[in-house]
Amino acid sequence: MTPGQPEQAIQNEHDYILQTYPRPDFVLERGEGAYLYDTAGRRYLDFVAGIAVNALGHNDPAIVQTLAEQAPKLIHVSNLYHTIPGGELAKLLVASSPALDRVFFSNSGTEAIEGAIKFARKFARERHGPNKTSIVAFENSFHGRTMGAVAVTAREKYRQPFMPVMPGARFAPFNDVAALEEAITDDVCAVIVEPVQGEGGLHVADQAFLQRIRTLCDQHGALLIFDEIQCGMGRTGTLWAHEPYGVHPDIMALAKPLANGLPIGAILLTDQVAGVIKPGDHGTTFGGGPLITAVAQVVFRRISDPQFLTHVRHVSSYLDEALQDFAQSHADRVPAVRGRGLMRGLQITGSAATVRAAAHDVGLLVATAGEDVVRLLPPLIITPQHVDEAMAKLAQALQ
Ligand SMILES: *Cc1c(COP(=O)(O)O)cnc(C)c1O
């Protein structure tokens, strides 16, 4: 890039883009594996991965090749016609999800949640009549920004300015087994939960909690929706974050890493739920198009490979040890470490945003979750060397 362009990029953003994101004052230009480079040639170790999206890192050769091969053939024709890649991807997803039988593709996570809510509402209406419409979500949940998804998102500041949002949602405390009985009643059509909460602070669901939700859903004829948009697809060391619990959902929402950066969401559902959805009930112009699903197939095949997942578990346990050591040697600044696999949070005394900014200065990208949690979401391809580098930089950033 010629001098002046980064300043121009920042100026354009400031002058013309709606100001919903405060951004640091560098301009990213290219990426390679777990590294990003700005227009000044500075290198950053990427422990954000586009918010758990770039699971295979940047400039993955197979992804680039798939784009180059599919783009000249077909990018989009709409869902009015048959194409090849979407069906193949759906088949792969269903084969890897023992309890789920069908897929609807959307363009984002929030749209996957909207669809999940619509399907649950229709299922309850067909089976139980028009009054079973309540949805139970949990404290610290994040499910997206559209009117339905934001209604089941706990943080007041995401909802309150836009009231009235979708009616019928209520919140129960996360990991509070005793509180479930009161929350999940006969008017509930669905319970929605992240097995590992992302934006809300990297809280991991307890075994007894998820199990009890499943039991109460069955007792009250409610559907269980798992939001695996952030925690799914290998991020926690298993393909699905809910896998180790042995608790199965009726509906599961996916998105972030599914096409390694191209926009896609997916709603997986049981045949039972699928049975109430008829042609015309739901739709999307872009969802499941051939270019994106061709790329997603490559991503899904790679991540669902048992050897790849073994790698994720190895590097996860390395990261886990490194974080425990880190918290011990910075006990005054890091009172707690949370999360699972490559989805981790360091609780910070003081401002997480300040630590994030200091990390930028030493060439490390980290995210935050709320005011006091530094969130680590590295690409799943990282090695122990990357972990060592991140820990050293994080130590510098905390000084
Ligand atoms: C990011 C996220 C969403 C929303 O996805 P978008 O693609 O941003 O609409 C929903 N649920 C969870 C758990 C997420 O992390």
The ligand as a Tripos MOL2 file, in Angstrom:
@<TRIPOS>MOLECULE
LIG
   15    15     1     0     0
SMALL
NO_CHARGES

@<TRIPOS>ATOM
      1 C1        -22.2570  -14.3600   17.1980 C.3       1 LIG1
      2 C2        -23.3390  -15.1050   17.8460 C.ar      1 LIG1
      3 C3        -24.6710  -15.0100   17.4030 C.ar      1 LIG1
      4 C4        -25.0920  -14.0670   16.2920 C.3       1 LIG1
      5 O1        -24.4560  -14.3470   15.0810 O.3       1 LIG1
      6 P1        -24.3560  -13.2130   13.9420 P.3       1 LIG1
      7 O2        -23.7720  -13.9390   12.7710 O.co2     1 LIG1
      8 O3        -23.4880  -12.1200   14.4590 O.co2     1 LIG1
      9 O4        -25.7450  -12.7430   13.6750 O.co2     1 LIG1
     10 C5        -25.6140  -15.7850   18.0390 C.ar      1 LIG1
     11 N1        -25.2920  -16.6090   19.0430 N.ar      1 LIG1
     12 C6        -24.0280  -16.7350   19.4870 C.ar      1 LIG1
     13 C7        -23.7220  -17.6900   20.6040 C.3       1 LIG1
     14 C8        -23.0120  -15.9820   18.9170 C.ar      1 LIG1
     15 O5        -21.7670  -16.0660   19.3850 O.3       1 LIG1
@<TRIPOS>BOND
     1     1     2 1
     2     2     3 ar
     3     2    14 ar
     4     3     4 1
     5     3    10 ar
     6     4     5 1
     7     5     6 1
     8     6     7 2
     9     6     8 1
    10     6     9 1
    11    10    11 ar
    12    11    12 ar
    13    12    13 1
    14    12    14 ar
    15    14    15 1
@<TRIPOS>SUBSTRUCTURE
     1 LIG1         1 GROUP 0 **** ****
